[in-house]
Amino acid sequence: MGKEDNNFVKEITNIEEDFAKWYTDIVIKAELADYTDAKGLIAIRPYGYEIWENIQKYMDAKFKEVGVKNTYFPVLIPETLLQKEKDHIEGFAPEVAWVTNAGGEDLEEKMCIRPTSETIISTCYAKWLKSWRDLPYVYNQWCNVLRWEKETRPFLRSREFLWQEGHTIHETEQEAQERTLKMLDIYAEIIENVLAIPVLKGRKTPKEQFAGAEATYTVETLMHDGRALQAGTSHYFGQNFSKTFNIKFQNRNGQEEYAYQTSWGASTRLIGAIIMAHGDDRGLKLPPKIAPIQVVVVPVAMHKDGVIPKAQELYENLSKNYRVELDIRDNVTPGYKFNYWEMKGVPVRIEIGPRDIENNQAVIVRRDTAEKIVVNLEEINTKIQEILEQIQTNMYNICLKTRQEKTTIANNIDEFVKNINENQGYIKTMWCGSEECENKIKELTGAHSRCIPFEQEKISDKCVCCGKPATTMVVWGRQY
Amino acid sequence: MGKEDNNFVKEITNIEEDFAKWYTDIVIKAELADYTDAKGLIAIRPYGYEIWENIQKYMDAKFKEVGVKNTYFPVLIPETLLQKEKDHIEGFAPEVAWVTNAGGEDLEEKMCIRPTSETIISTCYAKWLKSWRDLPYVYNQWCNVLRWEKETRPFLRSREFLWQEGHTIHETEQEAQERTLKMLDIYAEIIENVLAIPVLKGRKTPKEQFAGAEATYTVETLMHDGRALQAGTSHYFGQNFSKTFNIKFQNRNGQEEYAYQTSWGASTRLIGAIIMAHGDDRGLKLPPKIAPIQVVVVPVAMHKDGVIPKAQELYENLSKNYRVELDIRDNVTPGYKFNYWEMKGVPVRIEIGPRDIENNQAVIVRRDTAEKIVVNLEEINTKIQEILEQIQTNMYNICLKTRQEKTTIANNIDEFVKNINENQGYIKTMWCGSEECENKIKELTGAHSRCIPFEQEKISDKCVCCGKPATTMVVWGRQY
């Protein structure tokens, strides 16, 4: 490697030294996103956006399989609407942005940019819904939302982010509850199988639940540094919003009844999760299923006769089956290119030089293990498939192992503090159910309850905080 | 037909009596969109949104074929940025919406919701661009924009609309100009081949050009009532914005140079165009390529043994190849269903009853011609393909014929006035090139210049308005 190559890697902060700075370095240098002149709002660059498009493709297809239809509702919500549901406005009012003047005139009523769309969508549902025959509405929208965070971080806490928000109404409580959990399962499946990140599924404690919901369910993920990231949530509203917004229908008995409602969302935070769950000191590490470039072909000794044409041929051959890039830049060394594409997280690199061509072979280098595999050119197309699958699985397994290593049990608050300081991660404890204990734990440890996992274990019979009888297991963690 | 059926059709205003009201009726009754509590902003309902998704699918695929990469830039633009380019701010300032308060505090600098994104994107490009090696940037975003129109109409002039806006920068003037026209060609191709609406391609007169552009190119379409609708535009900026926003690069000679820029956009207005170009007294008429439902199966005499199972079988068989709906509602008559699906613009209806089943056949009814075709069930799958293609072509041809009938030539202003009042549509004339004549024509006829068509004809050698020598042919029309 030349001098240039070393400098290049040095530009990224060491992951163990300063994870937060490492994260920002990756976002900027891998050209996923950038800061803009609109403070706290980011630009998502093509390489970052293509990850989002790939996530969308999987998610939207899954949604449609389970009857979801896409829609689009207004970006602006009149103040009186936002204020209709008491808990909802309390939760969102502090972080909304207000439009007060438009078309050269001050507005009679100010309007906020949607922080989420329950209110405006509920008024439409109330207008449209007549009979049980119209139900269910299983609608979703892919859109931007704004939440005026004080401290922002690209993808994780950006004032504007992209997401999907599903909003459904149903004839019965049971159907709505099933929908809530069905959508949670879809998030879990995609995050595990596509993003290669294991999830913890459960219900949020009342304190952590969505403003206005009866129950919030979550898929939680754990990052490289042991902090948790809520990767998707699904809410059951019961008739709470439908009573406030008058969403009613004539039921099968000819009586008026309020609809049962859900909402569920996942956002570009998922890109942050991918970065922080998989990345390493070399940079980004992308799961093959969502990597914008799955394979990069880097010719070696490009000036030698026949190298570029052969690399080109290989590129075209592979392009039929994979997302491939050919790097024939003539102003940087191969060593620079290796580092560059590793930093960009491309799962597979193929090196091909004069000697490889002589032997009708190429060298495959795995991003996840750095393993080098010499492959005959006749077999390379099927071999790549195999390797991409192995990488996808291996990345999941590495994450799972990390999570196991960073999951500990605490029986009392001293153990809790010790565990989270020595091995930041998930802390499993029993909990008495009181918000007081939840608050105290947050104060002493900085950890929030992640969820009450669906898979409960009996650790003890006492609350980790107050020592009173407890039958519920909660998982805690510091969070993004 | 029962009483119910007649009432149903009466709900739609006669298309020749009041085209504007007919339009709104269709939008609401076909459940394409609806008004909301956010005045002037609409909700796009699933049936309308799916048309948009289908347009997006075609357009995005075409874009990617020609190297376009998707991105996402902030929805908010700081005031100072919007004001940087003089013409641009003059064009857009009157219709922007301002955020003045966010996160509980008044903003130091107010920000507008993007009416278009040249300014914010240009600042990012200026930051990112270093060398000719980085060029071109051929980026696009699918997003919402806001323009505070005084009078709004769903899809046509909604304060918020969805669109794509492409923004490119290039090393040379020639490359940028080629890109401008290449994107215009893609719009033309999709509007003609997918939306089945013929387009008129040309350059806008300086008066009608985009605020800040050196040249604006357009694809113009003509509606059923003879009014024109601008369906997509592509702008060449030269170095105008790049000088204002300092987008420069080191060129191949090692010198600093300003980049050459383009932008191009098409929006949910296209849904309005589809409605108004194709619709008739029975309602919406959707081109098969973008129809959310291409085929509806309506069983007749549903209560008879075996009818529903056979209809179900047919539905499942066809669903492998087409977007199909099966209508087995038991609370409305078949006649109601026929009207209903015609109103919704479904290209093909299949009726199947006991006698059809006996004869192993079904009846296909075309939405465009009302023609009934008896088809053997063994052949129906291939027959549908044929018919959908015929409908797509026929719908285009009908539009083309309408356009021919509504295109007239005017040699002087009296002819112009007479033509547009007697046969509202495109008026072809010679034009001297002065804005004065353009303004006078608008005043006298209500028509704007649509464009200077690429395909010029020599009608005469005198300007239609002032009679002075003229070598340019312009097409005029009243507009949406």
Interface residues (C-beta under 8 A of the other chain):
Chain A: D34 T36 D37 A38 L41 I42 A43 I44 R45 P46 Y49 E50 W52 E53 K69 N70 T71 Y72 F73 P74 V75 L76 I77 P78 L81 P94 E95 V96 A97 W98 V99 T100 N101 A102 G103 G104 K110 M111 I113 I120 I121 T123 C124 K127 W128 R133 Y139 C143 N144 L146 W148 E149 K150 E160 L162 R329 N331
Chain B: D34 T36 D37 A38 L41 I42 A43 I44 R45 P46 Y49 E50 W52 E53 K69 N70 T71 Y72 F73 P74 V75 L76 I77 P78 L81 P94 E95 V96 A97 W98 V99 T100 N101 A102 G103 G104 K110 M111 I113 I120 I121 T123 C124 K127 W128 R133 Y139 C143 N144 L146 W148 E149 K150 E160 L162 R329 N331
